[in-house]
Amino acid sequence: MTEESTALRVLSAGPGTTLQDGGRHGYLRYGITAAGPMDRLAHATANLSLGCPAQATAIEVSLGGIALTAEGAALTVAVAGGAFAVSLDGQELGPDVALTLEPGAVLGIRAGAGGSWCYLAVAGDLDVAPVLGSTATHIRSGMGGLEGRGLRAGDRIRVLARHLPLAPSRIDAPWLERAPDTIRVLPGPQADAFDPDQIDAFLAADWTISNRSDRMASYLDGPRLRHAAGHDIVSDGIVMGAIQVPGDGRPVVLMADRQPTGGYPKIATVIGPDLGRFAQGRPGTRLRFRAVTREEAVAARRDEAACLRGRPSLEPLVRTRFTSEFLLGLNLVDGICGPDDGL
């Protein structure tokens, strides 16, 4: 069987499921958004667990879920991110797993106990043509991935595979256990557009992620913030995690598919290591913000980088839940015992 005939076949896919690599960097000056994963730590973990580069192309799966099968030859895959429900031929495996996907077997990923995003990596290369050096999908501009769109049933993604036979295994990645209840931020860059009492109100408030949230931005429900002297500024660059406050006083956290520039003041910016933590929050999630110093932010980034040195270890998956369907599929009786047979 040749590499050219090996592929992932999408059987079903919910909205917002796309191909993402590390992002399309270096083009913001031309108005081109970086895109890339919503949770970079989870994306890198899925790739590294299979020995792939941290920034390699993977499938980003949203709450709508996905079902896939291998075609042509077996594929070794890994799923990491939120607490999604992962199953193989209907048998539940739990989140953060690596396994061999045989041709015809069905890998299912759907929303589970928590989290909004998870990543399916493949040992090898997903054969997708890069655009401006990246395969990252940006749906609003129709750029990257498969025809610049989300994945859908019937899509076939050719794989240049490096198959490593692997029984279902748990990815040992404790750094992915991140409750999005407290998000660290650096003040500004336009903190001076707000009076001190409004900065205090922003940090003291309980905020709720609204239903108006996607890869571009998440709106926050909570108290309305007041600007010190108007809500318009000269447009400047937007980084992922920037928290704009438009004229209605409702904070907006800009995410992976954000616009390149914006003309509303930014009260604070989520630090890099907490971007994935925030992204994993579902609509309705309550959280607070905590201001940190630049030195604390740098130290957090170093701690995050330390998690990704080397390859996450894999542990044999021990089944802890036995459904009736699973038990009925096993031969639990060997022969028939009569009343005279010794036990």
WOFENLIN-V854906 format. One line per field, one symbol per residue. ss: DSSP state (A for helix, B for strand, O for the rest). burial: # if it has 16 or more other C-alpha atoms within 10 Angstrom, else .. A space follows every 10 residues. Layout:
# WOFENLIN-V854906
ss=???
burial=???
This chain:
# WOFENLIN-V854906
ss=OOAAAOBBBB BBBOOOOBBB OOOOOOOAAA OOOOOOOOOA AAAAAAAAOO OOOOOOOBBB BOOOOBBBBB BOOOBBBBBB BBBBBBBBOO BBOOOOBBBB BOBOOBBBBB BBBBBBBBBB BBOBBBOOOO BOOBOOOBAA AOBOOBOOBO OOOOOBBBBB BOOOOOOOBB BOOAAAOOOO OBBBBBBOOO AAAOOAAAAA AAAAOOBBBB BBBOOOBBBB BOOOOOOOOO OOOOOBBOOO OBBBBOOOOO BBBBOOOOOO BBOOOBBBBB OAAAAAAAAO OOOOOBBBBB BOOAAAAAAA AAAAAAAOOO OOOBBBOOOO OOOAAAAAOO OOOOOOOOOO OOO
burial=.....##### ####.##### ####...#.. .######### ########## ########## ########## ########## ########.. ########## ###.###### ##.####### ######.#.# ...######. ..####.### ##..###### ###....### ###..#.#.# .#######.. ####...##. .##..##### ..######## ##.####... #......### #######..# ########## ########## ########## ###..####. #.....#..# ...#..##.. ##.#..#... .......... .......... ...
